[in-house]
């Protein structure tokens, strides 16, 4: 099925629109292992996105559920129920929103939570929707409360009340909306108010990818980029991608750069090793800041426990940077444990750094004799 009227074949207009509504200016420098994406990053991703559900790699359960929802709606000749996509950044929520519109052959309207700060902003978007159109709201958990309350009625009754005038002379004018499908994307589903969450008929959570799935992603992306990639190189890139397709594609582009400038032009295993060494991504997918945090924890604080702010100061970073960009992956990989007393190193931390762990540790993970 070809993309719908609102979905350009190359995805470029979609990406530029998303960056505009999200307030994205020039992209700041980003670590190659960061799962978030800036304006330039999204533009680079556009050419690599799958266009149909059958081409989407991984998330088999979500794909099966979504296929059933879309097929049932098509059989009834009606717009499908509203859908909520949640999960960590970089796993394909935006791509799935594009695919939903394409599978429905429907226009796609894009906005984001931070861009809708007033009810009037949302009313303007809703009043211009066409029948069957897909409204994609990225970072929906960041909608302003007045807009959120308006969205309740729009999703449930396909109606909004527009307030004309002010004070005692204000008048509420009901505005009927054509049937549409709202697709919300969020990295923090727990921040969604229950009334909003309950209005989504279909909710899907995207999980991290397995290395073999990322292997397929890297191979397909290389073909779209017109790059020759060896199978062992694709596997190496996939194994260092933190379970995230966005990171896998970013690493592939960096390895391609190395291969074209300093190598033979083909992405082979030697090129992958050399390029990833240049960008300081080790075999476990850890970057410079990850290792700095682990070394500070083990070498300066004896494995902990140590407070987050102290740990951030030790590596010269903001507390929020360590908490949101570094800790989630390290905790998921079992390299850091979070306790009420602070962060502590695990046996896997010492092994990864090649440092001998203290001979004896107390039950709470604190090095014997330190406190």
N, C-alpha and C positions, 0 to 999 in steps of 0.2 A: 504494500500500500504506500502510495506517495504521501509526503507530508501535506497537512491541511493548509488552507489558505493563509493561515497566520504563521506557518512554520516554514521559513526559507530553507532551500535545499542544503545550503552550507552552514546554516545555524548562525551566521554572522550577525544578522539583524537581531536575533534573539539575544545573543551575548551582549551586543552593544546596548540594547534596551535594558537588560538586567543591570549592567554596570551603571547606567545613567540613573535608574531609579534607586539603586543602592547607594548613590552618592560617591561612586568610585572615581577617584581622580587618578593621577599617575600612580602606578603600582610601586609600593615601597620594596626595598630589598627583602627577599624572603629566603629562608633556608630551604634547601631542596627537599627536605623531609617534612615540611610543614603542610598540613592537610588543607588549610584554607587557601583560597585563590583570590588574586587581585584582578584588576581589569585586563591587563595584558595576558595574564595567565588564562583567563576565561576565553579570550580571543584565540589563543593558541589551542585550547581544548576543543573549540567548536568543530574543527575538521575531523576530530577523532571520535566524536560521539556517534553511537549507533542510532539508526533512524527507526528501527522497528523492534518490537518486543522480542522477537525470535533471535535477533542479533545481540541482545543484551546479555553480557556474560555474568554468570554468578547469580546469587539471590534467587535460587530456584523456587523456593516456597513463595516468595513475593511475586515472582513472574507468573506462577500458576494461578495464584489468587487473583491477580490483576487481569490476567487473560480471561478468567471466568466472569469477572465483573463487567469487562468491556464487551465480551461476546453476548452476555445476557442483555445488556442495555441495547446493543445493536439489534438483537432479535425482537425486542419490544418497541424499537423505534423511538426510544426516549433517551434523554441525557442520563449518563450514569450518576450514581450517588457521589456526594462530595468525598474527597479522598485526602488522607493525611499521611505524609511520608516523613518518618523520623529516623534518626541515626546520626553517627558522627560525620563530620564534613568529608567530602571527597569520595563518597561511596556511590553516587549516582542519583541522588534525589532530583536534581535539576534535569538530568538526562531522562529520567522516567516521566517527568512532567511533559517534556517535549514529545516523548513517545506516545503518551496518552492522547495528546492532541492529534498527532499524526495518525494513530490507529483509528481515531474517531473522524478523521478528515475534517476537523473543526479548527476554527481560528484559535490562536493562543494569545491571551492578554497577560502581560507580565507586570508585577509590581513586587514590593517587598515591605515587610513590617516597618522598618525605619523610615520608609518614604511616605507612609500613610500616618500622619500625625494628627489629622483632624477628621471628623466625621464627613465634612464637606469633600475632602480629598477622595474618600472611598465612595461617596455618593456620585461624584463625577465619573468615576470608573464604572460603577455598577450600572448607572443610567445609560451608558454607551455600549453595554454588552449586547451581542446578537444572540439569537436563539441557538442553543447548543454550544456556545463558546466555552472554552476552558480558561478559567481565571487562575493563574498561578501566583501564589503569595509566598515568596521566599522569606525565611526568618519570621514566620507568622507569630511566633511567641513575643515579638517585639512590637506588635500593633499597639497603638495608643488605645486607652480604654474607651473613649467615645466611638472610635471607629470599630472597635471590637463589638460593642453592643449593637451597632448598626448591622454588622455582618451577621449577628445571630438571626435577625429577622429576615435578612436577604437570603440566607441559606435555607431557612426553614419554610418561609412563606413566599419567597420570591417577590418581596415587597420591601420598600424602604419609605420612611416618613421624612420628607424634606421640610425643614422648618424655615418659614419665610417671615422676615421681620424680627423684631426684638421686643423684649419686655411683655407688657400685657397685650400688645397688639400682635404678638407672634402667632402665626397660623401654621398648622401641620398639614401638609399636602401629601397624601399617600401616592406613591409611584409604583405601579406594577412593573415587574421585571420579567423578561423572558426566561424560560428554564435554562440554567447554565450549570456547569460543574466547577466547583471550587477545589483546587488542589493546593494544599498547604504543605510547606516543607519546614522542618525544624530540627535543630541539633539538640534541643532541650525540651522534650515533650512534657516534662514535669512542670514547666513554667506555664503551660497552657491552662487557662481556667476550665473547670469542668464543663460549664455550659457550652463553651466553644468546642471542646474536645468531643462532647456527646453529639454534636451536629454533623460529624463526619461519619458517613455510613461505612466507609472502608478505611482501616488504619493498617499501615505496614511499617515494620521496623527493619531497617537495613543493617546487616551485620558485616563485620570485617571479612575480607576475602581470604581464601586459602591460597597458598603459593601456586598450586596448579591452575587455579582460576586466573590469577594474575599473569601467569605464563601465557595463557591464551590472550589476555588483554594486551600484553606487550607485543606478541606476534602480530595481532590484528592491527595495532596502532602502527607498527613498523611498516606493514604493507600499505596502509593509508598514507604514510609519510614518504613512501617510495624508498625505504631504506632496507638493505639486506641485513638481516639479523640471524646469527647462528643460534641454534637451539639451546646450547649451553649458556650462551650470553643472555638469552631471554630468561632462562631459569635463574641466572645469577641476579639479574635486575629484579625479577619478581620476588626473590627471597629477601631482598633488602628494602622492600617497598612498604613495610609496616601494615600489610593487609589492605592497602588503599589504592584503588586504581589511579586516582589523580597523581599520587606520588610516583607510581610505576610509570606513567606517561611522562612525568617531568624528568625522572631519571633517564628514561629512554632518550629524550631529547638532548640531555647533557652528554650521554655516551655517544650519541650520533655526532654531536659537535666535535668531540675529541677524535672520533674515528675519521671525520672528514678533514680535520685540521692537522692532526698528528699521526693518524693511522692510515690504513689502506682504503678507507671509505666504507668498509663493511663493519658492522657491529659484531665483533667476535669476542671471545672470552677475555683475551688480552686487553682489548679496548675497554671492555666493561670494568675489569679490575683497575686499569690505569685511571679511567675517568672517575670512578667512584672514590679512588684514593685522593684525587685532586679535590673533590668536593667533600672529603672527610666523612664518607658514609661507610661504616664498617660492616662486616658480614652479618651482624645482627640488626642492621638498619639504624644504628645509633649514629648521631652526628656529633659535632664538636661540643655543643652545649649539653647534650645528654651525658657525654663522657665527663665533662667538667663537673656536672652535678654529682655524678657517681664518685668521682675522685675526691671531691671536697667532702662528701659524706664519709668516705672510708679513710682517707689520709688525714684530714683535718679534725674529724670528729669521731674517729674510732668506730665508725659504723652506726653512730647515733645512739639514742634518739636525739634529733636536732630539729628545732623549729623551722618552719617554712621561710620566714623572713630572714633568719640567720643564714640559712642555706643559700637564699637568693643573693644576699650581700656577699657571701663567700665567692660566688661566681660572677659578681658584677652585673647582675640582671635585676629587673623589676620582679617583685613577688608575683604579680599577675602572670608574667611571662613564664616563670617556672611552673606555676600552678596549672596554667591552661595549655601550655605548649609542650612542656617536658614531662611532667608527672603522669598524665594519663597513659602514655605509652610505656613508661618505665614500670608503673604499677601493673598494667596489663601483662607485661612480659615477666613479672615476678622479680624485678630488679630493685624495687623499693617497696617497703610496706609502710602504710600510714597508721599510726597509733595515736591514742590521746596525748601521749607525751611528745610526739614528733615523728619525723621520718627515720626509718632504720634501714640499714642494708641487709639484704638476704644473702645466703650462701652463694646464690647465682651471681650476685654483684661482685663479690671477691673473685670468683672464678673468671668472670668476664674480663676484669681488669688485670688478671694475673697477679693478684696481690694475696699474700698469705693472710688468712683470717685470724683474728685473735684466738688463742688456744682455748680460752674458756669464755663463754658469754652467759649473762644472766637470762632468766626466763623471758624478760621483756625485750631482749635483743640488745641490751646495753652492754658494752664491753666491760668485763670484770676489772675492777680497780680504777675505773675512770671517775666514778662518782661515789 
